[in-house]
Amino acid sequence: MLNILWVEDEYSEQKQQQWFKDRNVTVRTSFDAAEQTINSDLNRYDIVVLDINLENSETSENIKKYANYFGVSVGDFLGRSGMNLYFMLLEHGFPKDRIVFLTANADETTSQINDLRQAFNNGDDGEVGKLIEIITAGFSGEERAKTYGFIDKPDGYDESDFNSLCDYLTSCFNSLNHSQQKNTYEVLQETAKNCRIGMPRAFNKNTNQLDVELTRLELNKYLVLRRGVIDGCSFLKTLINSNPEKIQFTDFIKADNNHEITATEIENYLEAVAQSLSNREPSGREALNIQYRLFLRTLAHEWEENIEANGIKQKHGDNLDKVFDIYTYAWIMKMTRNWVSHANLLEPINPQFLAFLFLINMRSMFRLPKEIQDYEKSLLKIISQSIGDEINCEDASDKMKYADQLVDEYLASLRKDISEKHFGIKINTIYQHHTGNPDAEEYDFKKLLFQYFWINQRKYLMNLLSKSDEFMPVLARHVFSIGF
């Protein structure tokens, strides 16, 4: 679940429930408190919702200094101080598209025209058409004809045409409200336009527009992945600070190696992982893939040559009955580390795959309860929103057997020895063949790792098929349809 910073000087629990429902919201009820949070603790938040008018804030020395600097009264400064907070957010690099104004000082039509501009910027022609229909619902035939005249052109319309359309729509509503003064948001919007500065969208407090926007952002897998990773790393740091014995990673050190892993090293690792997804989602497919590559390499980094999955097997006297899941997680991470070190064959990388690896990586490195932790719940939803139909033993066995058979057939086509029965060694052979081989046909190596999760545990199939709400069988249900 995403974290929201809400700045509102007339706070009540009723308002929070009305506008935010059961979402994770941190409230700041004054300009000074909001400024302090923005300057010191902004990484905790994914979305910022601002009120424009914060006139009920306490008149502090800080506010007096601001008012004096801008040459306005304290009341005038606070009346539009939400805009100052907006610029502070931009100075800290907070993404503009995740800042909104929630205010009574913006009418519904203004918000709809803002949505129209956003849809155009996103290249969403369907949404543009739908919003124009809503906005012009009460227009005369002549006004509607003029509206569509801006964009109904044989060669299509450009940004200039679209800006003219929005200006025309604004003028239509201004003429309807000629007896009323412009609302605060419109005044700020006009000022910003003259200065060539973009404004965040404004949602009217008397509509459901904010809820619609928050729901849209909650479907953004990059944001959900980033929040789940940050919250997971924070939880794990707290866990090992109170009990260093929760670090399970030491069980994977090679038996003949004197390598040591300290709690400080693990804490630094968790901090690096938490910081490896930037607050601003990269624009463009290639830039996003590079960001995901950086995260994956950081996540898998610790599984280097001094670490092996068999370490935990040796520590349990070759009896995997109690750690079969951990053993499998470790093998997946070890293979992933080796694969990303030598080639980019796991690309393009997606949030679904990264959420899976993050979950099993942390279950490998730390002794966690069997129950699903809070940060894991949101990451599981990235892997699959629905876990589909119940999986039966026969179907699972057949699909694992078929997947294994396909791998054998592919190895045979490569003229590779398939006498080896272990699925992990076979898929690693395929990966080695593809590494540095530009003539190799495309192969879905991410899917192989999802399959490995099941196939490496087929001896314990009934544990995977358990209807329990514990982590391992729940994860198994989420990844089954992806692998098979």
C-alpha positions as CSV (number, residue, x, y, z in Angstrom):
1,M,0.0,0.0,0.0
2,L,1.3,3.4,-1.0
3,N,2.1,6.1,1.7
4,I,0.4,9.5,1.4
5,L,1.4,12.8,2.9
6,W,-1.7,15.0,3.4
7,V,-1.4,18.6,4.3
8,E,-4.7,20.0,5.6
9,D,-5.1,22.7,8.3
10,E,-8.8,21.8,9.0
11,Y,-8.3,18.2,9.7
12,S,-10.9,15.8,11.0
13,E,-11.2,12.0,11.1
14,Q,-14.4,12.3,9.1
15,K,-12.7,14.1,6.3
16,Q,-9.8,11.6,6.2
17,Q,-12.3,8.7,6.0
18,Q,-14.3,10.5,3.3
19,W,-11.4,11.4,1.1
20,F,-8.8,8.7,1.7
21,K,-10.8,5.7,3.0
22,D,-8.5,3.1,4.6
23,R,-5.3,4.2,2.9
24,N,-2.0,4.9,4.7
25,V,-2.1,8.6,5.4
26,T,0.2,10.8,7.4
27,V,-1.4,14.2,8.2
28,R,0.4,17.5,8.7
29,T,-2.0,20.3,9.9
30,S,0.2,23.4,9.5
31,F,2.6,24.9,7.0
32,D,5.6,24.6,9.4
33,A,4.9,20.9,10.1
34,A,4.6,20.2,6.3
35,E,7.8,22.1,5.5
36,Q,9.7,20.1,8.2
37,T,8.5,16.8,6.8
38,I,9.3,17.7,3.2
39,N,12.8,18.8,4.2
40,S,13.6,15.8,6.4
41,D,11.5,12.7,5.7
42,L,10.2,12.8,2.1
43,N,11.4,9.4,1.1
44,R,8.7,7.8,3.2
45,Y,6.0,9.1,0.9
46,D,4.8,8.1,-2.6
47,I,2.0,10.7,-3.0
48,V,1.6,14.2,-1.6
49,V,-1.9,15.8,-1.3
50,L,-1.8,19.6,-0.5
51,D,-4.4,22.1,0.5
52,I,-3.7,25.5,-1.1
53,N,-5.1,27.6,1.7
54,L,-3.4,26.9,5.1
55,E,-4.7,30.0,6.8
56,N,-5.4,28.1,10.0
57,S,-1.7,27.4,10.6
58,E,-0.1,29.0,13.7
59,T,1.6,32.3,12.9
60,S,5.1,31.3,13.7
61,E,8.3,33.3,13.2
62,N,9.0,31.1,10.2
63,I,5.8,32.2,8.5
64,K,6.4,35.8,9.4
65,K,9.8,35.6,7.7
66,Y,8.2,34.1,4.5
67,A,5.5,36.8,4.4
68,N,8.1,39.5,4.9
69,Y,10.3,38.0,2.2
70,F,7.5,38.0,-0.4
71,G,6.2,41.4,0.7
72,V,2.7,40.2,1.7
73,S,0.7,39.9,4.9
74,V,0.8,36.7,6.9
75,G,-2.8,36.0,5.9
76,D,-2.1,36.5,2.2
77,F,1.0,34.2,2.4
78,L,-0.9,31.4,4.2
79,G,-3.9,31.7,1.9
80,R,-1.7,30.4,-1.0
81,S,1.1,28.7,0.9
82,G,0.2,25.3,-0.5
83,M,1.9,26.6,-3.6
84,N,5.1,27.2,-1.7
85,L,5.1,23.6,-0.4
86,Y,4.6,22.5,-4.0
87,F,7.8,24.3,-5.1
88,M,9.7,22.8,-2.1
89,L,8.6,19.3,-3.2
90,L,9.9,20.0,-6.7
91,E,13.2,21.3,-5.3
92,H,13.6,18.0,-3.5
93,G,13.0,16.1,-6.8
94,F,9.6,14.8,-5.9
95,P,7.7,13.8,-9.1
96,K,5.2,16.4,-10.1
97,D,2.7,13.8,-11.3
98,R,2.4,12.5,-7.7
99,I,1.5,15.9,-6.2
100,V,-2.1,17.1,-6.2
101,F,-4.1,19.9,-4.7
102,L,-7.2,18.9,-2.7
103,T,-9.0,22.1,-2.2
104,A,-12.4,23.9,-2.0
105,N,-10.8,26.7,-4.1
106,A,-11.0,24.9,-7.4
107,D,-14.3,24.0,-9.2
108,E,-15.0,20.7,-10.8
109,T,-14.7,22.0,-14.3
110,T,-11.2,23.3,-13.6
111,S,-10.3,19.9,-12.4
112,Q,-11.7,18.2,-15.5
113,I,-9.8,20.5,-17.8
114,N,-6.6,19.6,-15.9
115,D,-7.5,15.9,-16.4
116,L,-7.9,16.7,-20.1
117,R,-4.4,18.1,-20.3
118,Q,-3.0,15.1,-18.4
119,A,-4.7,12.7,-20.8
120,F,-3.3,14.5,-23.8
121,N,0.2,14.5,-22.2
122,N,-0.2,10.7,-21.7
123,G,-1.2,10.2,-25.3
124,D,-4.5,8.7,-24.1
125,D,-6.9,9.6,-27.0
126,G,-9.7,7.6,-25.6
127,E,-9.6,9.5,-22.3
128,V,-9.3,12.8,-24.2
129,G,-12.5,12.1,-26.1
130,K,-14.4,10.9,-23.0
131,L,-13.5,14.0,-21.0
132,I,-14.4,16.4,-23.8
133,E,-17.9,14.7,-23.9
134,I,-18.3,15.2,-20.2
135,I,-17.0,18.8,-20.2
136,T,-19.2,19.9,-23.1
137,A,-22.3,18.1,-22.0
138,G,-24.2,21.4,-21.4
139,F,-22.8,23.3,-24.4
140,S,-24.9,24.6,-27.3
141,G,-24.5,23.1,-30.7
142,E,-22.4,26.0,-31.8
143,E,-20.1,25.8,-28.8
144,R,-19.6,22.0,-29.3
145,A,-18.8,22.5,-33.0
146,K,-16.2,25.1,-32.1
147,T,-14.8,22.9,-29.4
148,Y,-14.2,20.0,-31.8
149,G,-13.0,22.4,-34.5
150,F,-9.7,22.7,-32.6
151,I,-8.9,19.1,-32.9
152,D,-11.0,17.8,-35.8
153,K,-8.4,18.3,-38.5
154,P,-7.4,16.2,-41.5
155,D,-3.8,16.0,-40.5
156,G,-4.5,15.6,-36.8
157,Y,-4.0,18.1,-34.1
158,D,-0.8,19.2,-32.3
159,E,0.0,20.7,-28.9
160,S,-0.8,24.2,-30.0
161,D,-4.3,23.1,-31.2
162,F,-4.9,21.3,-27.9
163,N,-3.8,24.4,-25.8
164,S,-6.2,26.5,-27.8
165,L,-8.9,24.0,-27.1
166,C,-8.3,24.1,-23.3
167,D,-8.1,27.9,-23.4
168,Y,-11.4,28.0,-25.2
169,L,-13.1,25.6,-22.7
170,T,-11.8,27.7,-19.8
171,S,-13.1,30.9,-21.4
172,C,-16.5,29.3,-21.9
173,F,-16.8,28.6,-18.2
174,N,-15.3,31.9,-17.1
175,S,-18.1,33.7,-19.2
176,L,-20.7,31.6,-17.5
177,N,-19.3,32.6,-14.1
178,H,-18.6,36.3,-15.1
179,S,-20.1,37.5,-11.9
180,Q,-17.7,35.4,-9.7
181,Q,-14.1,36.0,-8.9
182,K,-11.6,33.5,-10.1
183,N,-11.0,30.8,-7.5
184,T,-7.6,30.6,-5.8
185,Y,-6.4,27.7,-8.0
186,E,-7.3,29.6,-11.2
187,V,-5.3,32.6,-10.0
188,L,-2.3,30.4,-9.3
189,Q,-2.7,28.6,-12.6
190,E,-2.8,31.9,-14.5
191,T,0.3,33.1,-12.7
192,A,2.1,29.9,-13.3
193,K,1.2,29.9,-17.0
194,N,2.7,33.4,-17.3
195,C,5.9,32.2,-15.7
196,R,5.9,29.0,-17.9
197,I,5.6,26.8,-14.9
198,G,3.5,23.7,-14.8
199,M,0.8,23.3,-12.1
200,P,-0.2,20.1,-10.4
201,R,-3.8,19.0,-10.8
202,A,-6.4,20.2,-8.4
203,F,-9.3,18.0,-7.2
204,N,-12.4,19.5,-5.6
205,K,-13.1,18.3,-2.1
206,N,-16.8,17.8,-3.0
207,T,-16.1,15.2,-5.7
208,N,-14.6,11.7,-5.9
209,Q,-11.7,12.9,-8.2
210,L,-9.0,12.3,-5.6
211,D,-10.2,8.7,-5.0
212,V,-10.0,8.0,-8.7
213,E,-6.5,9.4,-8.9
214,L,-5.3,7.5,-5.9
215,T,-6.7,4.3,-7.3
216,R,-4.8,4.9,-10.6
217,L,-1.5,5.4,-8.8
218,E,-2.1,2.3,-6.6
219,L,-2.1,0.3,-9.9
220,N,1.4,1.5,-10.8
221,K,3.6,-1.5,-10.3
222,Y,6.8,0.5,-10.1
223,L,5.4,2.5,-7.2
224,V,4.1,-0.5,-5.4
225,L,7.4,-2.4,-5.9
226,R,9.4,0.5,-4.6
227,R,7.2,0.9,-1.5
228,G,7.3,-2.8,-0.8
229,V,11.1,-2.9,-1.1
230,I,11.6,0.1,1.2
231,D,9.1,-1.1,3.8
232,G,10.6,-4.6,3.6
233,C,14.2,-3.4,4.1
234,S,13.1,-1.1,7.0
235,F,11.3,-4.1,8.7
236,L,14.3,-6.3,8.3
237,K,16.7,-3.7,9.6
238,T,14.6,-3.4,12.7
239,L,14.4,-7.2,13.0
240,I,18.2,-7.8,13.0
241,N,18.9,-4.7,15.2
242,S,16.8,-6.3,18.0
243,N,18.0,-9.9,17.3
244,P,21.1,-10.4,15.0
245,E,20.5,-14.1,15.2
246,K,17.7,-13.6,12.7
247,I,20.4,-13.3,10.0
248,Q,20.2,-16.6,8.2
249,F,22.6,-15.7,5.4
250,T,25.6,-17.0,7.4
251,D,24.3,-20.5,6.9
252,F,25.2,-20.3,3.2
253,I,28.9,-19.5,3.7
254,K,31.0,-22.2,2.2
255,A,32.1,-24.8,4.8
256,D,35.8,-24.4,3.9
257,N,35.8,-20.6,3.9
258,N,36.6,-18.3,6.8
259,H,34.5,-15.5,5.3
260,E,32.5,-13.6,7.9
261,I,29.2,-11.6,7.5
262,T,28.6,-9.0,10.1
263,A,25.3,-7.4,11.0
264,T,26.6,-4.0,9.9
265,E,27.4,-5.5,6.4
266,I,23.8,-6.7,6.1
267,E,22.4,-3.4,7.3
268,N,24.4,-1.6,4.7
269,Y,23.2,-4.1,2.1
270,L,19.5,-3.5,3.0
271,E,20.1,0.3,2.8
272,A,21.6,-0.1,-0.7
273,V,18.7,-2.2,-1.9
274,A,16.1,0.2,-0.4
275,Q,17.8,3.1,-2.3
276,S,18.2,1.4,-5.6
277,L,14.8,2.2,-6.9
278,S,14.5,6.0,-7.4
279,N,11.5,8.0,-6.3
280,R,11.0,9.2,-9.8
281,E,9.9,6.4,-12.1
282,P,12.1,6.5,-15.2
283,S,10.3,7.5,-18.4
284,G,10.8,5.3,-21.4
285,R,11.1,1.5,-21.6
286,E,14.9,1.5,-21.9
287,A,15.5,3.9,-19.0
288,L,13.1,1.8,-16.8
289,N,14.9,-1.4,-17.7
290,I,18.2,0.1,-16.7
291,Q,16.7,1.1,-13.3
292,Y,15.4,-2.4,-12.9
293,R,18.8,-3.9,-13.9
294,L,20.5,-1.7,-11.2
295,F,18.1,-3.0,-8.6
296,L,18.5,-6.6,-9.6
297,R,22.3,-6.4,-9.5
298,T,22.2,-4.8,-6.1
299,L,19.7,-7.4,-4.8
300,A,21.7,-10.4,-6.0
301,H,25.1,-8.9,-5.2
302,E,25.6,-10.7,-1.9
303,W,25.3,-14.2,-3.4
304,E,29.0,-14.1,-4.5
305,E,31.6,-16.8,-4.7
306,N,31.9,-17.3,-1.0
307,I,28.2,-18.2,-0.7
308,E,26.6,-21.4,-1.9
309,A,23.1,-22.8,-1.5
310,N,24.5,-26.2,-0.4
311,G,25.8,-24.6,2.8
312,I,22.5,-24.8,4.6
313,K,22.1,-28.4,3.4
314,Q,25.4,-29.3,5.1
315,K,24.4,-27.6,8.3
316,H,21.3,-29.7,8.5
317,G,23.1,-33.0,7.9
318,D,21.8,-33.2,4.3
319,N,18.3,-33.4,5.6
320,L,16.2,-30.7,3.9
321,D,12.8,-31.6,5.3
322,K,12.7,-28.5,7.5
323,V,14.4,-26.1,5.1
324,F,13.5,-27.3,1.6
325,D,11.8,-24.0,0.8
326,I,14.8,-21.9,2.0
327,Y,17.2,-24.2,0.0
328,T,15.2,-23.6,-3.2
329,Y,15.1,-19.8,-2.6
330,A,18.8,-19.8,-2.2
331,W,19.5,-21.7,-5.4
332,I,17.3,-19.3,-7.4
333,M,19.2,-16.3,-6.0
334,K,22.6,-18.0,-6.6
335,M,21.7,-18.7,-10.2
336,T,20.3,-15.2,-10.6
337,R,23.5,-13.7,-9.3
338,N,25.6,-15.7,-11.7
339,W,23.4,-15.0,-14.6
340,V,23.2,-11.2,-14.2
341,S,26.9,-11.1,-13.7
342,H,27.6,-12.5,-17.2
343,A,24.8,-11.5,-19.5
344,N,21.5,-9.6,-19.8
345,L,19.4,-12.6,-20.8
346,L,16.8,-12.0,-18.0
347,E,15.8,-8.7,-19.7
348,P,13.5,-7.0,-20.2
349,I,13.1,-7.0,-16.5
350,N,9.6,-6.5,-15.1
351,P,8.2,-5.7,-11.6
352,Q,6.5,-9.1,-11.3
353,F,9.9,-10.9,-11.6
354,L,11.6,-8.4,-9.2
355,A,8.9,-8.8,-6.6
356,F,9.3,-12.6,-6.7
357,L,13.1,-12.4,-6.3
358,F,12.9,-9.8,-3.5
359,L,10.5,-12.0,-1.5
360,I,12.5,-15.2,-1.8
361,N,15.8,-13.4,-1.3
362,M,14.8,-12.0,2.0
363,R,13.3,-15.3,3.1
364,S,16.7,-16.8,2.3
365,M,18.8,-14.3,4.1
366,F,16.6,-13.9,7.3
367,R,14.8,-16.2,9.6
368,L,11.2,-15.0,9.2
369,P,8.0,-16.4,10.7
370,K,6.0,-18.7,8.4
371,E,3.2,-16.1,8.4
372,I,3.2,-13.5,5.5
373,Q,4.6,-10.2,6.6
374,D,2.9,-6.9,5.8
375,Y,5.4,-5.8,3.1
376,E,5.1,-9.2,1.5
377,K,1.3,-8.8,1.0
378,S,1.7,-5.9,-1.4
379,L,4.5,-7.5,-3.3
380,L,2.6,-10.7,-3.8
381,K,-0.1,-8.6,-5.5
382,I,2.4,-7.5,-8.1
383,I,3.2,-11.1,-9.0
384,S,-0.5,-11.8,-9.6
385,Q,-3.6,-10.0,-8.5
386,S,-5.5,-13.3,-8.6
387,I,-4.1,-16.8,-7.8
388,G,-6.7,-18.5,-10.1
389,D,-8.2,-21.9,-9.6
390,E,-7.2,-24.4,-7.0
391,I,-4.2,-26.4,-8.1
392,N,-4.5,-30.2,-7.9
393,C,-1.7,-32.7,-7.5
394,E,-2.1,-34.4,-10.9
395,D,-2.2,-31.1,-12.8
396,A,0.8,-29.8,-11.1
397,S,2.8,-33.0,-11.6
398,D,1.9,-33.1,-15.3
399,K,2.9,-29.5,-15.9
400,M,6.2,-29.9,-14.1
401,K,6.9,-33.0,-16.1
402,Y,6.1,-31.3,-19.4
403,A,8.2,-28.3,-18.5
404,D,11.1,-30.6,-17.7
405,Q,10.6,-32.4,-21.0
406,L,10.6,-29.2,-23.0
407,V,14.0,-28.3,-21.5
408,D,15.3,-31.8,-22.4
409,E,14.1,-31.4,-26.0
410,Y,15.7,-27.9,-26.2
411,L,19.1,-29.3,-24.9
412,A,18.9,-32.1,-27.4
413,S,18.4,-29.6,-30.2
414,L,21.5,-27.9,-29.0
415,R,23.3,-31.3,-28.9
416,K,23.9,-30.9,-25.2
417,D,24.3,-33.9,-22.9
418,I,21.0,-34.4,-21.0
419,S,22.1,-37.3,-18.8
420,E,22.0,-34.8,-15.9
421,K,18.6,-35.0,-14.2
422,H,18.7,-31.9,-12.0
423,F,16.5,-29.2,-13.5
424,G,18.8,-26.4,-12.2
425,I,21.8,-27.7,-13.9
426,K,19.9,-28.2,-17.2
427,I,18.6,-24.6,-17.3
428,N,22.0,-23.3,-16.3
429,T,23.5,-25.2,-19.3
430,I,20.9,-23.4,-21.6
431,Y,21.9,-20.1,-20.1
432,Q,25.6,-20.7,-20.6
433,H,24.9,-21.6,-24.3
434,H,23.0,-18.3,-24.8
435,T,25.6,-16.2,-23.0
436,G,27.6,-14.3,-25.5
437,N,25.9,-16.1,-28.4
438,P,24.1,-13.6,-30.6
439,D,22.7,-16.4,-32.9
440,A,20.9,-18.1,-30.0
441,E,17.1,-17.9,-30.3
442,E,15.1,-16.0,-27.7
443,Y,14.4,-17.9,-24.6
444,D,12.3,-17.0,-21.5
445,F,14.8,-17.4,-18.7
446,K,12.6,-15.6,-16.2
447,K,9.9,-18.3,-16.7
448,L,12.5,-21.0,-16.1
449,L,13.2,-19.6,-12.6
450,F,9.5,-19.6,-11.8
451,Q,9.4,-23.2,-12.9
452,Y,12.5,-24.0,-10.9
453,F,10.7,-22.8,-7.8
454,W,8.2,-25.7,-8.2
455,I,10.3,-28.4,-9.8
456,N,13.1,-28.2,-7.3
457,Q,10.5,-28.9,-4.5
458,R,8.4,-31.6,-6.2
459,K,9.5,-34.1,-3.5
460,Y,7.5,-31.8,-1.2
461,L,4.6,-31.2,-3.5
462,M,1.9,-31.5,-0.9
463,N,3.5,-28.6,1.0
464,L,3.3,-26.5,-2.1
465,L,-0.3,-27.5,-2.7
466,S,-1.3,-26.8,0.9
467,K,-4.3,-24.4,1.4
468,S,-2.5,-22.8,4.2
469,D,-2.1,-19.0,4.4
470,E,1.6,-19.3,5.3
471,F,4.1,-17.6,3.0
472,M,5.5,-20.6,1.0
473,P,2.2,-22.2,-0.3
474,V,0.7,-18.7,-0.9
475,L,3.8,-17.8,-3.0
476,A,3.5,-21.1,-4.8
477,R,-0.1,-20.3,-5.8
478,H,0.9,-16.9,-7.1
479,V,3.7,-18.1,-9.3
480,F,2.1,-21.4,-10.7
481,S,0.3,-19.9,-13.7
482,I,3.4,-17.8,-14.5
483,G,5.7,-20.8,-14.7
484,F,3.3,-23.2,-16.4
